Amino acid sequence: MPLESSYAFRLVSPADEALAEIMKGLMEEYASLYGDYFSRHAVPEQTEWYLPPQGGFIVLEKAGQILAMGGFKRYDAQTAEFKRIWVRSDLRQQGLAGEILSELERLAAKAGYSQIYLTTGFRQRGATRLYLRHGFHALHDLSGDLERYSLPPYDGRLGFRKAIDPLEVNS
């Protein structure tokens, strides 16, 4: 289902002050789901990872309000890694996360990537379902209790991959 014309994507820096509120919501949700579980493996993100030409960070807006966001960065020469895909909790189940995925996929293809890699946490069943619906292939067995991936030798992250067709872009 295409977005209404009142919705717009905007390419931003992940350090943009306008992201403060939506980033806070994302981090609060992570904290409510996982406490400090992932902090022991955290790698500080660098803004330049998400800047063109090797990356991008987008927001989906309506009437100047940021509703959803997501970004991608270089994972390897052929692979973009999607990160920070999130929709405000009061706007879920409207297809906005799928729109973010589609736009990120378009931008990654335009950047020349032929694969997408992403991870989600072991307690985020909704994200897992979203990625499977959008053609991603799980790199883990998703049957049974996913809490098992919180224990060694795992790190709590469930990986997914998807092949895409890079676009020929004339500069």
C-alpha positions as CSV (number, residue, x, y, z in Angstrom):
1,M,0.0,0.0,0.0
2,P,1.6,3.3,-1.1
3,L,2.1,6.1,1.5
4,E,-0.3,9.0,1.4
5,S,1.2,12.1,-0.2
6,S,1.3,13.8,3.2
7,Y,4.1,11.5,4.2
8,A,7.7,12.2,3.2
9,F,11.1,10.6,3.6
10,R,14.0,12.8,4.5
11,L,17.7,11.9,4.5
12,V,19.3,13.1,7.8
13,S,22.4,12.8,9.8
14,P,21.9,10.4,12.7
15,A,23.4,13.2,14.9
16,D,20.5,15.6,13.9
17,E,18.9,17.1,17.0
18,A,15.5,16.5,15.4
19,L,16.0,12.8,16.1
20,A,16.4,13.2,19.9
21,E,12.8,12.4,20.8
22,I,12.4,9.3,18.5
23,M,15.9,8.0,19.5
24,K,14.9,8.4,23.1
25,G,11.8,6.3,22.4
26,L,13.9,3.6,20.7
27,M,16.4,3.4,23.6
28,E,13.6,3.3,26.2
29,E,12.0,0.4,24.4
30,Y,15.4,-1.4,24.2
31,A,15.8,-0.8,28.0
32,S,12.3,-2.1,28.8
33,L,12.9,-5.3,26.7
34,Y,16.6,-6.0,27.6
35,G,17.7,-3.9,30.6
36,D,21.5,-3.6,30.1
37,Y,21.9,-6.9,28.3
38,F,23.3,-5.5,25.1
39,S,25.4,-2.8,26.8
40,R,28.2,-5.3,27.4
41,H,28.6,-5.8,23.7
42,A,27.9,-2.3,22.6
43,V,30.1,-0.6,20.1
44,P,29.7,3.2,20.0
45,E,28.2,4.2,16.7
46,Q,29.8,6.8,14.5
47,T,27.8,9.3,12.6
48,E,30.0,8.9,9.5
49,W,28.9,5.3,9.1
50,Y,25.5,6.5,8.1
51,L,26.5,9.2,5.6
52,P,26.4,8.9,1.8
53,P,27.9,7.4,-0.2
54,Q,28.4,4.3,1.9
55,G,25.3,4.8,4.1
56,G,22.2,6.7,4.8
57,F,19.8,7.6,7.6
58,I,16.2,8.5,6.9
59,V,13.1,9.6,8.8
60,L,9.5,9.3,7.7
61,E,7.6,12.5,8.5
62,K,4.0,13.8,8.3
63,A,3.2,17.4,9.0
64,G,6.7,18.0,10.3
65,Q,6.5,15.2,12.9
66,I,9.0,12.3,12.7
67,L,7.0,9.0,12.8
68,A,9.7,6.4,12.0
69,M,13.4,6.1,11.2
70,G,16.1,3.8,10.0
71,G,19.5,3.7,8.6
72,F,22.1,1.7,6.8
73,K,25.9,1.5,6.8
74,R,28.6,-0.5,5.0
75,Y,28.9,-4.0,6.4
76,D,31.2,-5.2,3.7
77,A,31.8,-4.3,0.0
78,Q,28.6,-6.0,-1.2
79,T,26.5,-5.7,2.0
80,A,24.6,-2.9,3.7
81,E,23.7,-3.3,7.3
82,F,20.3,-1.9,8.3
83,K,20.1,-0.4,11.8
84,R,17.8,1.6,14.0
85,I,14.6,0.7,12.2
86,W,11.9,2.0,14.5
87,V,8.3,3.4,14.4
88,R,6.8,5.4,17.3
89,S,4.9,3.0,19.5
90,D,1.6,4.9,19.0
91,L,1.8,4.4,15.2
92,R,2.5,0.7,14.9
93,Q,0.6,-1.8,12.7
94,Q,0.1,0.8,9.9
95,G,2.8,-0.5,7.6
96,L,5.3,2.3,8.3
97,A,8.1,0.0,9.3
98,G,7.7,-1.8,5.9
99,E,7.9,1.6,4.2
100,I,11.1,2.4,6.0
101,L,12.5,-1.0,4.9
102,S,11.5,-0.4,1.3
103,E,13.1,3.0,1.2
104,L,16.3,1.8,2.9
105,E,16.5,-1.1,0.4
106,R,16.1,1.4,-2.5
107,L,18.9,3.6,-1.1
108,A,21.2,0.7,-0.4
109,A,20.7,-0.6,-4.0
110,K,21.4,2.9,-5.3
111,A,24.6,2.9,-3.2
112,G,25.6,-0.3,-5.1
113,Y,25.0,-2.9,-2.5
114,S,23.8,-6.4,-3.5
115,Q,22.9,-7.7,0.0
116,I,21.3,-6.5,3.2
117,Y,22.2,-7.8,6.6
118,L,20.4,-6.8,9.8
119,T,19.9,-8.1,13.3
120,T,17.1,-7.8,15.9
121,G,17.0,-8.8,19.5
122,F,15.7,-12.2,20.7
123,R,12.6,-10.6,22.3
124,Q,11.5,-8.7,19.3
125,R,9.1,-11.1,17.6
126,G,7.3,-8.3,15.8
127,A,10.5,-7.3,14.1
128,T,11.3,-10.9,13.2
129,R,7.9,-11.3,11.6
130,L,8.4,-7.9,9.7
131,Y,11.7,-9.0,8.3
132,L,10.4,-12.4,7.2
133,R,7.4,-10.8,5.5
134,H,9.8,-8.5,3.6
135,G,11.8,-11.3,2.1
136,F,14.7,-11.6,4.6
137,H,16.0,-15.0,5.4
138,A,16.7,-15.9,9.1
139,L,20.3,-16.9,9.9
140,H,19.0,-18.6,13.1
141,D,16.4,-21.3,13.9
142,L,13.3,-19.2,14.8
143,S,11.3,-22.1,16.2
144,G,10.8,-22.5,19.9
145,D,11.9,-20.2,22.7
146,L,14.2,-17.5,21.3
147,E,15.5,-16.7,24.8
148,R,18.1,-19.5,24.1
149,Y,19.9,-16.9,22.0
150,S,20.5,-14.8,25.1
151,L,22.9,-17.5,26.4
152,P,26.4,-18.4,25.4
153,P,27.7,-19.0,22.8
154,Y,25.1,-16.5,21.3
155,D,25.0,-12.8,21.8
156,G,21.2,-12.2,21.7
157,R,21.1,-10.9,18.2
158,L,19.1,-12.7,15.5
159,G,20.6,-12.2,12.0
160,F,18.8,-11.8,8.7
161,R,20.0,-11.5,5.1
162,K,18.4,-10.5,1.8
163,A,19.7,-10.2,-1.7
164,I,18.9,-7.1,-3.7
165,D,19.8,-5.8,-7.2
166,P,22.2,-2.9,-7.0
167,L,21.1,0.0,-9.3
168,E,23.3,1.5,-11.9
169,V,23.5,5.2,-11.0
170,N,25.0,7.8,-13.2
171,S,26.7,10.6,-11.2
